[in-house]
Each structure stands twice: as C-alpha cells, then as structure tokens.
Amino acid sequence: MVHLFEEEALARAKELDAQRASGKTMGKLHGVVVTLKEVICYKDHPVSASSRMLENVIAPYHATAIQQLLSEDAIIIGTVSCDEFAMGSSNENSCFGPVRNALDPDRVPGGSSGGSAVAVQAGLCMVSLGSDTGGSVRQPADFCGIVGMKPTYGRVSRHGLIAYGSSFDQIGVLSNNVEDAAKVLEVIAGKDEYDATVSSMPVPKYDQLMHAEVPVKPRIGYFKEMLAHPALDPEIRMKLENFLAQLQNDGYPVVALDFPLLEYIVPTYYVLTTAEASSNLSRYDGIRYGYQAASNPEDLNAFYALNRSEGFGKEVKKRIMLGTFVLSAGYFDAYYTKAQQVRRLLLDASNRVFNEVDFLCMPVSPTTAFKIGEKTTDPIEMYLADIFTVYANLVGIPAMALPLFQHTNGLPFGLQLHGRHFDEAGLFALAQQWMTRYC
C-alpha cells in the first residue's frame, strides 16, 4: 500500500458504527473497506499515478466514483501502487518499485492495477477500484485469483481518473467475488455532469438481477483463433476447451466463431493508446504542477525536456515517443488513421458476433503470473500479454475475469467473459452461476 489512511479510516468506522447504533439508514456499502489505484483522485490525499512526475500532488477534488463510494458509507483505507500512469502489464513500472504477487513474491501481480489486485488478494481490503485501459483490471485479477470487472466504456464516470487513453480508460472493480463487484458497480455507475462521455442510461439493480433465474441458457461463443494462438499456455488451452465442452454438456449452446482480425488487435491498441497518451501527458511540464528538475537549463525548451526526462519513467517515455511518432505529419495517415479504421472494423465485427451469441468466452492472459524481470527486456513479449484483453477496450464492451482454475504450477488462472454493451447485469448473473457451479 502506498498511502495508508489509518487514523482517518478508524475515525470513519467509529462514525459509521454510531450511525448504525442510532438506527439511521445505512448506505449500500456501509463499512466496506476499499483501496484506490494511485490514478484516482481522493480529495486532500496524494495522487501520484505512481510517477515521480506527480510525487507531491494532492488531489483537489473527489473523482465522481469516490464521491459515490463515500455517499454510500464505504471506508477508504488507502491507495495502492500501479504501473506508472497505468502503463504496463506487470506492475514493474512504478516509482515505488515492483508490486509482488502475494501467492509468490518472486512473481508479478499483473498490471497496471497490480496493487489493487494484491490488496484484495492479501485481505488488505474488501474491494479495490482500478482502471482498465487494455486489461489492467482483468489481467491482475487473473494473476491473483480474484474477480476483475471492466464495465462498458461510459458506464462509470472518468471524472477524477488520471487519463492514459481517454477513449479506452474505464474505472473497474476488483473483488473476492462476483456479488461484491456487482454491488460496487451499482454504486459508482451512472450519469455525471462532469464527464461528457458517460452514459445517461439508468443503472440496473445489479445486485438483485444477478440472482434472477434465467429460464433459457444463453449462447456462448468463443474465437477459434484465440484458443489456437501459439502464445497460449497449453494447459490453459486444455482447461478452457474442457470447460467449453462441459458447458455444452450442461445444455449451453456453444458456438465456435472465426475472428480473422486477431493479429491486428495489439498493434491497433498500441498505436491508438500511445497517441492518446502523448496528448494527455503533454500537460505535465513542471510549470503548473509536477516534477521540476533541480538544475538550471539554458532555455524553456531545455527546462521542459529536463523535467519530463527526469520526471517520467522509461516505459512512459517510450509510449509518449511512440504516440508522438504516430501523430506526426508524415505518419499520421499511415498509422493513426489506419488504426482508427481497424477499430471501426473491430466494432462492426463485434456487433455481428453479438447477433450470433449472447456472451463471449476467452482466455484472460496467455500465461499465469510470470517472474519479476522475466519480460522486461522484451517489450514485444510484454505487450503480447494483453492480446486477449484489449479487444474489450477497443470495442467498448464489458468484460470480467473469473478465477475458475488452478495451474499445475500452483498458480490461479481463469477465463474472460464478455457481454453486449451495457449488459453488465447479464454478465454478473452468468458469472455468479458459473462461479457457484464450476469453481
């Protein structure tokens, strides 16, 4: 945990105990202990994005999601580390050092919400809020053996979330079980005057709907190319294939789908998110706020360069440079425009898929949690860790990681469940059934 609000949390707990004793109506999250990823603003508390660039920044306001948690009597106990500015798949890119998996300290917890996942995994909190730009809630949940929920893009306000890729970012929930994730999402979802991209659709009663009886078993689809991908661990592949066969035996219509666009997913994601990161992070110059270098450069440009060179970590600088390149005059059409066209094709293909099936089932990660330092020298291999998760962010659909299995290496892994836009209620209901029956 980066910042522990011990005295504050204890005082709030006493206040909530007094409210309950007096007979006052309790909030939906009365007494629920929550941690926050270091990219979500909690008024009058540090919010560094796990970066030297923002090491002394205090949040001037509540993120909308935090305000909603507090209004329903949650207790925020502290903030947890993440990959710097939420850029990473292992939680090794933090100014606070790497986060370690509680099951094996030599292994990563996944990223970028690795601190959130470990906080839940280790029992430091009941739930944690993370952010998911390309799998940053689901992949850590998978590595740590917990539930990770990424809602539909626009289901939860991004007001107060430090931006990485604005058309991808979404606040998500990490928890020990599906029911807790449903309760928290019900509280934090909904319209917000401070976020023009958030949906004004009414928020369903997820906690009630997830226990409703489903008279007809939904159609479950999977992409053949994903299960056949050479990067997928053979044991993960075998257990997912066996699980799909079990579903079919239990009466679920299981549909094998062709998905020829798989090889374009990761390149498209990294072209677009780095372009957005380059734009979003240009505000951090050391003038208005953020890190300032101690030396005295000769001019303003040198001052900016020194602040950013020293304030940002290696991975963030790499992505800023890549994003600046794809947005440059000579390469904009070849990379950024083309990537946007591919994203449109992916969305169209996704809409066709959900005409054929009700839910999609796929792996979360190609492997179980890997060793710290194992992939840091090979950025391509590290980026391919996102191959099964970025699809949901590219097309904006909700997705969950469910911890259903255990590998022979002793580590947990699960599967990823995707639904139609704004069908979080259906996802929760099916996930709860599967966790009850198959876990």
HURADA-V412383 format. One record per residue. N is the residue number from 1. RES is the residue in one letter. PSI is psi in radians with two decimals (999 if undefined). Layout:
n=N res=RES psi=PSI
n=N res=RES psi=PSI
This chain:
n=1 res=M psi=2.31
n=2 res=V psi=-0.85
n=3 res=H psi=2.13
n=4 res=L psi=2.14
n=5 res=F psi=1.09
n=6 res=E psi=-0.96
n=7 res=E psi=-0.72
n=8 res=E psi=-0.76
n=9 res=A psi=-0.71
n=10 res=L psi=-0.69
n=11 res=A psi=-0.70
n=12 res=R psi=-0.65
n=13 res=A psi=-0.73
n=14 res=K psi=-0.69
n=15 res=E psi=-0.73
n=16 res=L psi=-0.64
n=17 res=D psi=-0.72
n=18 res=A psi=-0.69
n=19 res=Q psi=-0.79
n=20 res=R psi=-0.72
n=21 res=A psi=-0.52
n=22 res=S psi=-0.11
n=23 res=G psi=0.12
n=24 res=K psi=2.66
n=25 res=T psi=2.28
n=26 res=M psi=2.57
n=27 res=G psi=2.90
n=28 res=K psi=-0.45
n=29 res=L psi=0.60
n=30 res=H psi=2.01
n=31 res=G psi=0.05
n=32 res=V psi=2.21
n=33 res=V psi=2.18
n=34 res=V psi=2.48
n=35 res=T psi=2.79
n=36 res=L psi=2.38
n=37 res=K psi=2.52
n=38 res=E psi=0.40
n=39 res=V psi=0.12
n=40 res=I psi=2.21
n=41 res=C psi=2.24
n=42 res=Y psi=1.91
n=43 res=K psi=2.34
n=44 res=D psi=0.33
n=45 res=H psi=2.72
n=46 res=P psi=2.52
n=47 res=V psi=1.70
n=48 res=S psi=-0.18
n=49 res=A psi=0.44
n=50 res=S psi=0.66
n=51 res=S psi=2.48
n=52 res=R psi=-0.50
n=53 res=M psi=-0.60
n=54 res=L psi=0.50
n=55 res=E psi=-0.41
n=56 res=N psi=0.25
n=57 res=V psi=2.34
n=58 res=I psi=2.27
n=59 res=A psi=2.23
n=60 res=P psi=-0.14
n=61 res=Y psi=2.91
n=62 res=H psi=2.40
n=63 res=A psi=2.60
n=64 res=T psi=-0.71
n=65 res=A psi=-0.63
n=66 res=I psi=-0.74
n=67 res=Q psi=-0.68
n=68 res=Q psi=-0.65
n=69 res=L psi=-0.84
n=70 res=L psi=-0.64
n=71 res=S psi=-0.33
n=72 res=E psi=0.39
n=73 res=D psi=0.47
n=74 res=A psi=2.78
n=75 res=I psi=2.07
n=76 res=I psi=2.02
n=77 res=I psi=-0.33
n=78 res=G psi=3.13
n=79 res=T psi=2.66
n=80 res=V psi=2.70
n=81 res=S psi=2.81
n=82 res=C psi=3.00
n=83 res=D psi=2.48
n=84 res=E psi=2.20
n=85 res=F psi=0.51
n=86 res=A psi=0.48
n=87 res=M psi=1.69
n=88 res=G psi=2.87
n=89 res=S psi=0.24
n=90 res=S psi=-0.16
n=91 res=N psi=0.59
n=92 res=E psi=-0.11
n=93 res=N psi=0.98
n=94 res=S psi=2.51
n=95 res=C psi=-0.23
n=96 res=F psi=0.01
n=97 res=G psi=3.00
n=98 res=P psi=2.54
n=99 res=V psi=2.48
n=100 res=R psi=2.46
n=101 res=N psi=2.27
n=102 res=A psi=-0.39
n=103 res=L psi=-0.49
n=104 res=D psi=1.80
n=105 res=P psi=-0.22
n=106 res=D psi=-0.06
n=107 res=R psi=2.73
n=108 res=V psi=2.77
n=109 res=P psi=0.00
n=110 res=G psi=2.93
n=111 res=G psi=2.95
n=112 res=S psi=-0.16
n=113 res=S psi=0.71
n=114 res=G psi=-0.65
n=115 res=G psi=-0.68
n=116 res=S psi=-0.76
n=117 res=A psi=-0.78
n=118 res=V psi=-0.62
n=119 res=A psi=-0.73
n=120 res=V psi=-0.81
n=121 res=Q psi=-0.71
n=122 res=A psi=0.01
n=123 res=G psi=0.36
n=124 res=L psi=-0.31
n=125 res=C psi=2.99
n=126 res=M psi=-0.74
n=127 res=V psi=2.83
n=128 res=S psi=2.50
n=129 res=L psi=2.28
n=130 res=G psi=-3.01
n=131 res=S psi=2.60
n=132 res=D psi=1.90
n=133 res=T psi=-0.55
n=134 res=G psi=0.38
n=135 res=G psi=0.20
n=136 res=S psi=-0.14
n=137 res=V psi=-0.75
n=138 res=R psi=-0.73
n=139 res=Q psi=-0.79
n=140 res=P psi=-0.66
n=141 res=A psi=-0.73
n=142 res=D psi=-0.80
n=143 res=F psi=-0.46
n=144 res=C psi=-0.03
n=145 res=G psi=0.62
n=146 res=I psi=-3.11
n=147 res=V psi=2.37
n=148 res=G psi=2.20
n=149 res=M psi=2.09
n=150 res=K psi=2.00
n=151 res=P psi=3.02
n=152 res=T psi=2.48
n=153 res=Y psi=2.19
n=154 res=G psi=-0.05
n=155 res=R psi=-0.58
n=156 res=V psi=2.37
n=157 res=S psi=2.44
n=158 res=R psi=0.07
n=159 res=H psi=2.13
n=160 res=G psi=0.03
n=161 res=L psi=2.12
n=162 res=I psi=2.20
n=163 res=A psi=2.42
n=164 res=Y psi=-1.29
n=165 res=G psi=1.80
n=166 res=S psi=-0.49
n=167 res=S psi=0.08
n=168 res=F psi=-0.61
n=169 res=D psi=2.43
n=170 res=Q psi=2.31
n=171 res=I psi=2.36
n=172 res=G psi=3.14
n=173 res=V psi=2.34
n=174 res=L psi=2.33
n=175 res=S psi=2.99
n=176 res=N psi=-0.34
n=177 res=N psi=2.93
n=178 res=V psi=-0.69
n=179 res=E psi=-0.71
n=180 res=D psi=-0.71
n=181 res=A psi=-0.71
n=182 res=A psi=-0.76
n=183 res=K psi=-0.75
n=184 res=V psi=-0.75
n=185 res=L psi=-0.66
n=186 res=E psi=-0.59
n=187 res=V psi=-0.76
n=188 res=I psi=-0.24
n=189 res=A psi=2.81
n=190 res=G psi=2.99
n=191 res=K psi=2.73
n=192 res=D psi=2.20
n=193 res=E psi=-0.29
n=194 res=Y psi=-0.07
n=195 res=D psi=1.92
n=196 res=A psi=-0.26
n=197 res=T psi=-0.10
n=198 res=V psi=2.56
n=199 res=S psi=2.54
n=200 res=S psi=0.11
n=201 res=M psi=2.47
n=202 res=P psi=2.59
n=203 res=V psi=2.10
n=204 res=P psi=2.87
n=205 res=K psi=1.39
n=206 res=Y psi=-0.72
n=207 res=D psi=-0.57
n=208 res=Q psi=-0.76
n=209 res=L psi=-0.50
n=210 res=M psi=-0.31
n=211 res=H psi=0.02
n=212 res=A psi=2.54
n=213 res=E psi=2.35
n=214 res=V psi=1.95
n=215 res=P psi=-0.57
n=216 res=V psi=2.28
n=217 res=K psi=2.29
n=218 res=P psi=2.77
n=219 res=R psi=2.22
n=220 res=I psi=2.13
n=221 res=G psi=2.77
n=222 res=Y psi=2.64
n=223 res=F psi=2.11
n=224 res=K psi=-0.66
n=225 res=E psi=-0.54
n=226 res=M psi=-0.75
n=227 res=L psi=-0.43
n=228 res=A psi=0.02
n=229 res=H psi=2.33
n=230 res=P psi=-0.39
n=231 res=A psi=-0.25
n=232 res=L psi=2.23
n=233 res=D psi=2.29
n=234 res=P psi=-0.63
n=235 res=E psi=-0.65
n=236 res=I psi=-0.77
n=237 res=R psi=-0.83
n=238 res=M psi=-0.78
n=239 res=K psi=-0.61
n=240 res=L psi=-0.71
n=241 res=E psi=-0.72
n=242 res=N psi=-0.64
n=243 res=F psi=-0.75
n=244 res=L psi=-0.67
n=245 res=A psi=-0.69
n=246 res=Q psi=-0.72
n=247 res=L psi=-0.77
n=248 res=Q psi=-0.72
n=249 res=N psi=-0.51
n=250 res=D psi=0.15
n=251 res=G psi=0.04
n=252 res=Y psi=2.28
n=253 res=P psi=2.01
n=254 res=V psi=2.19
n=255 res=V psi=2.15
n=256 res=A psi=2.21
n=257 res=L psi=2.53
n=258 res=D psi=2.41
n=259 res=F psi=1.37
n=260 res=P psi=-0.16
n=261 res=L psi=0.10
n=262 res=L psi=-0.75
n=263 res=E psi=-0.25
n=264 res=Y psi=-0.17
n=265 res=I psi=-0.96
n=266 res=V psi=-0.81
n=267 res=P psi=-0.73
n=268 res=T psi=-0.78
n=269 res=Y psi=-0.83
n=270 res=Y psi=-0.52
n=271 res=V psi=-0.83
n=272 res=L psi=-0.74
n=273 res=T psi=-0.63
n=274 res=T psi=-0.59
n=275 res=A psi=-0.78
n=276 res=E psi=-0.63
n=277 res=A psi=-0.72
n=278 res=S psi=-0.71
n=279 res=S psi=-0.83
n=280 res=N psi=-0.67
n=281 res=L psi=0.00
n=282 res=S psi=-0.30
n=283 res=R psi=-0.33
n=284 res=Y psi=1.63
n=285 res=D psi=-0.05
n=286 res=G psi=0.07
n=287 res=I psi=-1.07
n=288 res=R psi=-0.70
n=289 res=Y psi=2.94
n=290 res=G psi=-3.12
n=291 res=Y psi=2.41
n=292 res=Q psi=2.27
n=293 res=A psi=2.60
n=294 res=A psi=-0.51
n=295 res=S psi=2.94
n=296 res=N psi=1.64
n=297 res=P psi=2.86
n=298 res=E psi=-0.47
n=299 res=D psi=3.11
n=300 res=L psi=-0.73
n=301 res=N psi=-0.73
n=302 res=A psi=-0.61
n=303 res=F psi=-0.85
n=304 res=Y psi=-0.84
n=305 res=A psi=-0.71
n=306 res=L psi=-0.74
n=307 res=N psi=-0.80
n=308 res=R psi=-0.61
n=309 res=S psi=-0.69
n=310 res=E psi=-0.53
n=311 res=G psi=-0.61
n=312 res=F psi=2.59
n=313 res=G psi=3.05
n=314 res=K psi=-0.80
n=315 res=E psi=-0.71
n=316 res=V psi=-0.76
n=317 res=K psi=-0.66
n=318 res=K psi=-0.76
n=319 res=R psi=-0.61
n=320 res=I psi=-0.77
n=321 res=M psi=-0.72
n=322 res=L psi=-0.75
n=323 res=G psi=-0.69
n=324 res=T psi=-0.67
n=325 res=F psi=-0.84
n=326 res=V psi=-0.32
n=327 res=L psi=-0.08
n=328 res=S psi=2.73
n=329 res=A psi=-0.70
n=330 res=G psi=-0.23
n=331 res=Y psi=-0.02
n=332 res=F psi=-0.89
n=333 res=D psi=-0.66
n=334 res=A psi=-0.55
n=335 res=Y psi=-1.12
n=336 res=Y psi=-0.87
n=337 res=T psi=-0.76
n=338 res=K psi=-0.71
n=339 res=A psi=-0.66
n=340 res=Q psi=-0.62
n=341 res=Q psi=-0.70
n=342 res=V psi=-0.67
n=343 res=R psi=-0.67
n=344 res=R psi=-0.72
n=345 res=L psi=-0.70
n=346 res=L psi=-0.71
n=347 res=L psi=-0.76
n=348 res=D psi=-0.75
n=349 res=A psi=-0.68
n=350 res=S psi=-0.74
n=351 res=N psi=-0.66
n=352 res=R psi=-0.69
n=353 res=V psi=-0.77
n=354 res=F psi=0.03
n=355 res=N psi=-0.42
n=356 res=E psi=-0.58
n=357 res=V psi=2.91
n=358 res=D psi=-0.58
n=359 res=F psi=2.69
n=360 res=L psi=2.44
n=361 res=C psi=2.30
n=362 res=M psi=2.96
n=363 res=P psi=2.84
n=364 res=V psi=-0.87
n=365 res=S psi=2.66
n=366 res=P psi=-0.40
n=367 res=T psi=3.01
n=368 res=T psi=-3.14
n=369 res=A psi=2.23
n=370 res=F psi=2.97
n=371 res=K psi=2.56
n=372 res=I psi=2.27
n=373 res=G psi=-0.13
n=374 res=E psi=-0.61
n=375 res=K psi=0.07
n=376 res=T psi=-0.38
n=377 res=T psi=-0.05
n=378 res=D psi=1.53
n=379 res=P psi=-0.54
n=380 res=I psi=-0.79
n=381 res=E psi=-0.66
n=382 res=M psi=-0.77
n=383 res=Y psi=-0.56
n=384 res=L psi=-0.21
n=385 res=A psi=-0.33
n=386 res=D psi=0.11
n=387 res=I psi=-0.51
n=388 res=F psi=-0.15
n=389 res=T psi=-0.50
n=390 res=V psi=-0.35
n=391 res=Y psi=-0.80
n=392 res=A psi=-0.61
n=393 res=N psi=-0.62
n=394 res=L psi=-0.64
n=395 res=V psi=-0.08
n=396 res=G psi=0.27
n=397 res=I psi=2.80
n=398 res=P psi=2.62
n=399 res=A psi=2.57
n=400 res=M psi=2.54
n=401 res=A psi=2.21
n=402 res=L psi=2.19
n=403 res=P psi=1.41
n=404 res=L psi=-0.35
n=405 res=F psi=2.94
n=406 res=Q psi=2.35
n=407 res=H psi=2.76
n=408 res=T psi=-0.26
n=409 res=N psi=0.04
n=410 res=G psi=-0.06
n=411 res=L psi=2.61
n=412 res=P psi=2.73
n=413 res=F psi=2.92
n=414 res=G psi=-2.63
n=415 res=L psi=2.89
n=416 res=Q psi=2.32
n=417 res=L psi=2.18
n=418 res=H psi=2.58
n=419 res=G psi=3.11
n=420 res=R psi=2.83
n=421 res=H psi=2.25
n=422 res=F psi=0.34
n=423 res=D psi=0.81
n=424 res=E psi=-0.58
n=425 res=A psi=-0.75
n=426 res=G psi=-0.69
n=427 res=L psi=-0.83
n=428 res=F psi=-0.77
n=429 res=A psi=-0.82
n=430 res=L psi=-0.71
n=431 res=A psi=-0.73
n=432 res=Q psi=-0.72
n=433 res=Q psi=-0.77
n=434 res=W psi=-0.71
n=435 res=M psi=-0.61
n=436 res=T psi=-0.71
n=437 res=R psi=-0.70
n=438 res=Y psi=-0.22
n=439 res=C psi=999
